[in-house]
Amino acid sequence: MRAVFGLVLVIGVALAGGAVYMAKNYISDYQQALAQERSAREAVVPTTDVYVATGPLRYGEQLKKDSVRKVRWPLNAIPEGAFTNLEDLVSDDPAKTRVVLRAMEKDEAILAVKVTKPGQGAGLTSQLERGMRAFAIRVDVSSGVSGFLRPGDRVDVYWTGSISDAVKGARGEVTRLIESGVQLIAVDQTASEDVDGATIARTVTVSVRPEQVAALAQAQTSGRLALALVGVEDDTIVDPIEVDQRALLGLGEEVETVEAKQPEVCTIRTRRGSEVVEIQIPCTN
């Protein structure tokens, strides 16, 4: 009986070992075939690692290692500013942590323009490009496009005021386009693009060059400013625009009528018998 039990045990161990060996060979062959298939696919479409969001990311969130993951991305279709190295994107040093500037959804590639530089906060200074300045413009319901302005939008700035002090003979007010395609970087104290619904703002902050700051400051103190929202894909160049009351009513330019000056004629009267004759002479004043 013991001999039979021992024989069955030996046979079972042998069968189990054979099954393990066969499974190992099968897994090894499968992995080799998978590696060959990946190599063949990469030979057709070269790919590289690109880091994407593991879930929705919102303005002001800090980037952590569990916030991102790497995926294979076609080498000839990598978005500009994408991160291919984890160390360049996420740091273990809290002083070098990046912060989200623009909302991102799950599996969206993380781009340099959507996050701050290492150790930089999500304030307005991080959104200003080199040579640009932040300038606040006062708005209300009518001048602020009924509250539909969002950080990241582009607007045209119109000035309305009187130019009688600057132009001799000018009467009434004029409206003129003074800046075109200016980018908004904040609405009131909100710099995030994640805004739901209309918000009646009191101020908007724009990103402009120093000379534009001077022009907007002068315009804001000498008249009224109104904003016009520009479409997302609108890349047209706007010509200078100016409208006064006569142009608005279609009256055309006012033409001054000048009476033609008649030549001065000097005469003397002389009597010849019973007749009085007028004779022209040079005028001597």
C-alpha positions in Angstrom: 0.0 0.0 0.0 2.8 2.4 0.9 4.5 1.5 -2.4 1.4 2.4 -4.4 1.0 5.7 -2.5 4.6 6.5 -3.1 4.3 5.7 -6.8 1.2 7.9 -7.1 3.1 10.8 -5.3 6.1 10.5 -7.6 3.9 10.5 -10.7 1.9 13.5 -9.4 5.0 15.5 -8.7 6.4 14.6 -12.1 3.1 15.7 -13.8 3.0 18.9 -11.8 6.6 19.7 -12.7 5.9 19.0 -16.3 2.9 21.3 -16.3 4.9 24.0 -14.7 7.7 23.6 -17.2 5.2 23.7 -20.1 3.4 26.7 -18.7 6.8 28.5 -18.3 7.7 27.7 -21.9 4.3 28.9 -23.0 4.5 32.2 -21.1 8.1 32.7 -22.4 7.0 32.1 -26.0 4.0 34.5 -25.5 6.3 37.2 -24.1 8.7 36.8 -27.0 5.9 36.9 -29.5 4.5 40.0 -27.9 7.9 41.7 -27.8 8.4 40.9 -31.5 4.9 42.3 -32.3 5.7 45.5 -30.5 9.0 45.8 -32.2 7.4 45.3 -35.6 4.7 47.9 -34.7 7.3 50.4 -33.6 9.2 49.8 -36.8 6.1 50.9 -38.7 5.1 53.7 -36.4 8.0 54.8 -34.1 6.7 55.8 -30.6 8.1 57.3 -27.4 6.9 57.8 -23.8 4.6 60.9 -23.2 3.1 61.7 -19.8 -0.7 62.2 -19.5 -3.1 62.9 -16.7 -4.4 60.0 -14.7 -7.6 61.9 -13.9 -9.1 65.4 -14.2 -6.7 68.2 -13.2 -8.0 71.6 -12.2 -6.4 75.0 -11.8 -4.2 75.4 -8.8 -3.6 71.6 -8.2 -0.1 70.5 -7.5 1.3 67.8 -9.8 2.3 64.6 -8.0 3.6 61.3 -9.3 0.2 59.7 -9.0 -1.3 62.5 -11.1 0.5 61.4 -14.2 1.3 58.2 -16.1 3.2 57.5 -19.3 1.8 56.2 -22.5 3.3 55.3 -25.9 2.8 58.2 -28.3 3.6 58.3 -32.1 7.0 60.0 -32.4 5.8 62.3 -35.3 2.7 63.4 -33.5 4.0 64.5 -30.1 2.3 67.8 -29.0 4.6 70.8 -28.6 5.6 71.1 -25.0 4.8 67.5 -24.0 6.9 65.9 -21.3 8.8 62.7 -22.1 10.8 62.5 -18.8 9.1 62.1 -15.4 11.9 64.0 -13.6 11.3 67.1 -15.8 7.6 67.1 -14.8 7.4 65.9 -11.2 9.9 66.5 -8.4 10.1 65.0 -4.9 11.3 68.4 -3.7 8.2 70.5 -2.6 10.1 73.7 -3.6 10.2 72.5 -7.2 6.6 71.3 -7.5 4.6 72.3 -10.6 1.0 73.7 -10.4 -1.8 73.3 -12.9 -2.6 76.5 -14.9 -5.3 75.1 -17.2 -7.8 72.4 -16.7 -7.0 69.0 -18.1 -9.1 65.8 -18.5 -8.1 62.2 -18.0 -5.5 60.9 -20.5 -4.8 64.4 -21.8 -1.2 65.1 -22.6 0.4 67.4 -20.1 2.0 70.4 -21.8 4.4 73.0 -20.6 1.8 75.8 -21.2 -0.7 74.1 -18.9 1.6 74.0 -15.9 3.8 76.4 -14.1 7.6 76.2 -14.0 9.2 74.2 -11.1 8.5 75.9 -7.8 6.3 78.6 -9.3 2.8 79.4 -8.1 -0.3 79.7 -10.1 -0.5 83.5 -9.8 -0.7 86.0 -12.7 3.1 86.4 -12.9 3.3 82.8 -14.1 1.0 83.6 -17.0 2.8 86.7 -18.3 5.2 86.1 -21.2 8.5 87.8 -21.4 8.0 91.6 -22.0 4.3 91.6 -21.1 2.5 93.4 -18.3 -0.8 92.9 -16.5 -3.2 95.8 -16.7 -6.7 96.0 -15.1 -9.7 97.5 -17.0 -12.9 98.6 -15.3 -16.0 97.0 -16.8 -19.7 96.6 -16.2 -22.6 94.5 -17.6 -22.6 96.3 -21.0 -18.8 97.0 -21.5 -17.9 93.5 -20.2 -20.0 91.5 -22.7 -22.7 90.6 -20.2 -20.4 88.6 -18.0 -19.3 86.1 -20.7 -15.7 86.9 -20.5 -13.3 84.2 -19.3 -9.5 84.1 -18.6 -7.8 83.1 -21.8 -10.3 84.9 -24.1 -9.2 87.6 -26.5 -11.0 91.0 -26.8 -10.9 94.1 -28.9 -10.8 97.3 -26.8 -12.9 100.4 -27.9 -12.6 103.9 -26.6 -15.4 106.4 -26.6 -14.8 110.1 -25.6 -14.5 113.6 -26.8 -11.5 114.8 -28.9 -12.4 118.5 -28.9 -9.4 119.3 -26.8 -7.1 117.4 -29.2 -8.6 118.2 -32.6 -9.5 121.8 -33.5 -13.1 122.1 -34.6 -14.1 118.6 -33.5 -17.6 118.3 -32.0 -19.3 115.5 -30.2 -17.9 112.1 -29.1 -16.1 109.5 -31.2 -15.6 105.7 -30.7 -12.3 104.3 -31.8 -10.7 100.8 -31.8 -7.5 101.3 -29.8 -6.3 97.7 -29.2 -7.2 94.4 -31.0 -6.9 90.8 -29.9 -5.8 91.5 -26.3 -5.7 88.4 -24.1 -7.5 88.2 -20.8 -5.6 86.6 -18.0 -8.0 87.2 -15.1 -11.6 88.2 -14.5 -12.0 90.0 -11.1 -9.7 87.8 -8.8 -10.2 84.6 -10.9 -7.4 83.5 -13.2 -8.7 80.0 -13.7 -10.5 79.1 -17.0 -12.8 76.7 -15.1 -15.7 79.0 -14.7 -19.3 77.9 -15.1 -22.0 80.4 -16.2 -21.9 84.1 -16.7 -20.1 86.3 -14.1 -20.7 90.0 -13.9 -17.2 91.3 -13.4 -16.1 94.7 -12.2 -12.5 94.4 -13.6 -10.7 92.3 -16.1 -6.9 92.0 -16.3 -5.2 91.9 -19.7 -1.7 90.9 -20.8 -0.2 93.8 -22.8 3.1 95.4 -23.7 4.3 98.4 -21.7 3.4 100.9 -24.5 -0.1 99.4 -24.6 -0.4 99.9 -20.8 0.3 103.6 -21.3 -2.4 103.8 -24.1 -5.0 102.0 -22.0 -4.3 104.0 -18.9 -4.7 107.3 -20.9 -7.9 106.0 -22.6 -9.4 104.8 -19.3 -8.9 108.3 -17.7 -10.1 110.3 -20.7 -13.1 108.3 -21.8 -15.0 105.1 -21.5 -13.7 101.6 -22.5 -15.8 98.8 -24.0 -14.7 95.2 -24.8 -15.8 93.1 -27.8 -15.2 89.3 -27.6 -13.1 87.8 -30.3 -13.8 84.3 -31.6 -11.5 81.4 -30.7 -10.4 80.7 -34.3 -10.6 84.3 -35.5 -7.2 85.4 -36.8 -8.3 88.3 -38.9 -6.4 91.6 -38.8 -8.7 94.5 -37.9 -8.2 97.8 -39.7 -8.3 101.1 -37.8 -12.0 101.9 -36.9 -13.4 105.3 -35.9 -17.0 106.3 -35.8 -18.5 109.7 -34.8 -22.1 111.0 -34.7 -22.1 112.1 -38.4 -20.7 108.7 -39.6 -23.2 106.9 -37.4 -26.1 108.7 -38.9 -24.7 108.5 -42.4 -24.4 112.2 -42.9 -20.9 112.2 -44.3 -18.2 114.8 -43.7 -19.3 118.3 -42.9 -18.1 120.7 -45.6 -17.6 124.3 -44.9 -18.8 126.7 -47.6 -16.5 129.6 -48.3 -17.8 132.5 -50.4 -15.6 133.5 -53.2 -14.1 137.0 -52.6 -15.0 139.5 -55.3 -12.2 141.5 -56.7 -12.2 145.1 -55.3 -13.0 147.8 -57.9 -12.2 151.5 -57.3 -13.8 154.3 -59.4 -14.1 158.0 -59.5 -17.0 160.0 -60.8 -16.6 163.0 -63.1 -19.1 165.2 -64.9 -19.0 165.8 -68.6 -21.6 168.4 -69.4 -24.9 167.0 -68.1 -23.6 163.4 -67.7 -21.9 161.8 -64.7 -19.2 159.3 -65.8 -17.5 156.6 -63.6 -13.9 155.9 -64.4 -12.0 152.9 -62.9 -8.7 153.7 -61.2 -6.1 151.5 -59.3 -7.1 151.0 -55.7 -4.6 152.6 -53.3 -6.5 151.8 -50.0 
